[in-house]
Amino acid sequence: MSEDEAGPTHRISLAETILDAASDYKEGAAAHDQEKVQKSAERMWLAVAQAADQRLADQGQPVSEYVLQRLARLRILGEGSLAGRVAAAGANLHALCFLNGECEGVDLDLEEACELVQDLTGERGYCDSVRRILRSE
């Protein structure tokens, strides 16, 4: 499979991950299922990390599974603002909610993370769906 063939599949799976994270959060919050809420936060964090890796790869930077290296490489590219937003998403979604179970306000973090993914990838369109999912009754 060529790189061009892999790209669209990657992008679809990224959008699916984001929409699934929002749906899982909504279901978990409605059922007071803390574990599901925490897993939704981690899923969204993984989408952010994947989008950051995609941005780095598109700019010819090596991709790393380590957050600090990811942030440093974004800064090298002059993307300090994006690096700061990636760091905040990691702190809020991964550390506070997923690892520590402190998930109050994570619905707002999910929205911000979706916007960050769009800014990292240049893709648009699925954050409106995320907002609709999170606000549905």
GILINKA-V318053 format. One record per pair of residues at least 6 apart in sequence whose ideal C-beta (glycine too) atoms are under 6 Angstrom apart, sorted by the first residue. I is the first residue (numbers start at 1). GAP is how many residues later the second one is. Records with the same first field share a line. If there is no record, write none. Layout:
# GILINKA-V318053
I->GAP + GAP
This chain:
# GILINKA-V318053
14->33 + 36
15->111
17->26 + 30
18->29 + 96 + 108
21->19 + 22 + 23
22->88 + 108 + 111 + 112
23->110
24->12 + 16
25->12 + 15 + 85
26->107
28->8 + 9
29->8
37->66
38->59 + 60
41->52 + 56 + 57 + 65
42->56
44->49 + 66 + 69
45->48 + 49
47->70
48->41 + 65 + 68 + 69
51->66 + 69 + 70
52->18 + 34 + 68
53->10
54->67
55->65
56->7 + 17
57->6
59->18
61->12
64->6
67->23
71->12 + 16
74->8 + 9
75->8
85->31
89->24 + 27
92->17
93->16
96->6
97->6 + 9
107->27
114->13 + 16
115->12
118->6 + 9
